[in-house]
Amino acid sequence: MLVGVDVGGTFTDAVLLDAAGEVYSAKVATTPQDQALGVLEAVGAVLAGAGATASSVERFAHGMTVATNALLEGSYARTALIATAGFTDVIELGRQARASLYRLCAAAPQPLVEAELRFGARERCGPNGPLLALSDRHARGLVRAVAAAEPRAVAVSLLHSYAYPQHEQALAGLLRERLGAQAHVSLSSELVGTFREYERTATTVLDAALSPVVGSYLRRLAQECRARGLREPQIMQSSGGLTSIERAAEHAAVTVLSGPAGGVTGAGLLASLAGVPDVLCLDMGGTSCDACVISQGAAGETAERAIAGRPLALPALDIETVGAGGGSIGWRDAGGALRVGPQSAGAVPGPACYGRGGERPTVTDANLLLGRLPADGLLAGGVRLDREAAERAVAGLARELGLAIGECAAGIVRVAEAEMLRALRRITVERGVDPRRFTLMAFGGAGPLHCCALAQELGIAEIICPGAAGVLCALGLAAGSPRRDVARTVMLRGATLTDQRIAEARDELLGRARLELGARESRARTVYELRYRGQSFELPVETDSSDPGLVREAFARLHEERYGYRDDGAEVELVTIRASVWEAAPRARLHRLGAAGGRLLGPTTYALAQATVWVAEGWAGTVDEWGNVRLRRVAGDLIERPMSRSDATAGT
């Protein structure tokens, strides 16, 4: 049996997948004061629902928001930074880019390390080797000064340590000897392994600041699991693969996008079963909405992104997030305009219609008043909706705006959908990707309520709402596999860009990834990041070949596709090599449900186990053999695009 638990802003979801492919799910209220309480309650509920015991669970996977919440709330550990002398302020200097192009008063986030906690090490390495050795005497004095500041975490990021890590390793040994368990130590050479001083240092600082908080939570959760006879959970990384609880506790930065990554994994699994290789994912929960592209069965990835305005130079699924969820609050701004989010009612008190004391209008309240949710129904998690409470909440905002209650509810929904549309366009249209060739897969507790309007705006003709839409992140966690990623900047060009040099660097990284994973991998992946000499940024090329000619040609094709031209006369630089390996996961099978019933014709609602689908006017479809609702745009009574063979046999 495989168990996955995902912690969201409003609900904590659990899924149990048994050997026969049966899916059992449970949904409980998230416990913000201690997420472990909700996690264990959800596990207990799903085990009881399946008639299973803790000892029968083969793998327990967990997606969490502890790292993200700590970063957003500022509840991270007191952290010191050791950098090469003269470079201690790199985390404050950052890049030339302004936080906002037209708001000159807008500032970037304050550094996580205060100026008095930044320490300079007298050492220097260049791109071609050490220039000034780190003396043992100086290193010991530096460590004494750091210890006197009493930090809970220390980040060490020295110049060019991605190529020459010896000085960082020496400092780490002295720090661990002096501080012991009193402080966590993060090294940029272990965590990041690539160039770009600011991004590497900022990522290492973020990792150091979050690891004591995340580590405390995970170790407490592991202890509670052992007490209940349950396996220790494996943790979902931002890259979409699982890692051990020990590594997640030591390097919290790899878990910042833990929860959304589970949803993309689940979407990929169901898209494969449905025979749909190109999917545009829309994951709308209680607090936020995440969008991601799956093209030819593979989810987009990136190694450069920002979290709360701070760079994260680690592999992550390429997910766009906006503050538009079912619990997002509608409000009137200073100019009199209707706004929605990013403030959320969260799990406590939640939307007004949940009857838990919420008084402010949310997207869920608006959907209830518009008839998209059953007024007398029972939602997942045991929530019975209170229409009168929703009316009172929306009425207050309606009076401020001078609107009728129904107009205000419709406005809340339209504004929220505009935010979601912005995320979907960012990952498609703004990158030269035509969204019309994709199928929109809407999931999360609220995603299926808005899918038709969003697909209409993007010109998408087909929608899939998974039968497990409300718990798809947890399903993706249960079906996930362990993964390890390593990277190193190599800077090869001209005479050094040879088959032998590429193969040596690639094989060394793959060997290191396999060793760190500690298991025989079932799949490996190599990505080369290349650029024309003189350019500032690289493009990633995935290939197993080490032939320089083939690598250059693949880069030139991608450059032409992305920017509209190629320059075959320019010198190409191989900047960074990234290697990833996956362990074979337990086989995740889903039970075919068979034909599920008649044709859906909008406007109507369709109740899934953990979510509600709103089928808008102009849309029609069926429920397929996996329990997914599959919708098509219609013209009159005609389907605009022919249904696939599986659609035609799915219970019309």
Secondary structure, DSSP 8 states (H G I E B T S, - for coil): -EEEEEE-SSEEEEEEE-TT--EEEEEEE--TT-HHHHHHHHHHHHHHHHT--GGG-SEEEEE--HHHHHHHHT----EEEEEETT-TTHHHH--S--SSSS-TT------SS-GGGEEEES-EEETTEEEE---HHHHHHHHHHHHHT--SEEEEE-TTTTT--HHHHHHHHHHHHHHGGGSEEEEHHHHT-S--HHHHHHHHHHHHHHHHHHHHHHHHHHHHHHHTT----EEE-TTS-EE-HHHHHH-GGGGTTHHHHHHHHHHHHHHHHHT---EEEEEE-SS-EEEEEEETTEE-EES-EEETTEEE-S-EE--EEES--TTEEEEE-TTS-EEEEEEE-TTTT--GGGTSS--S-BHHHHHHHTTSS-TT-EETTTEE--HHHHHHHHHHHHHHHT--HHHHHHHHHHHHHHHHHHHHHHTTGGGT--GGGSEEEEETTTGGGTHHHHHHHHT--EEEE-TTGGGHHHHHHHT--BEEEEEEEEEEEGGG--HHHHHHHHHHHHHHHHHHHTS-EEEEEEEEEEEETT-SS-EEEE-S---HHHHHHHHHHHHHHHHS---TTS-EEEEEEEEEEEE----------------EESSEEEE-SS-EEEE-TTEEEEE-TTS-EEEEEEETTEESS---HHHHTS--
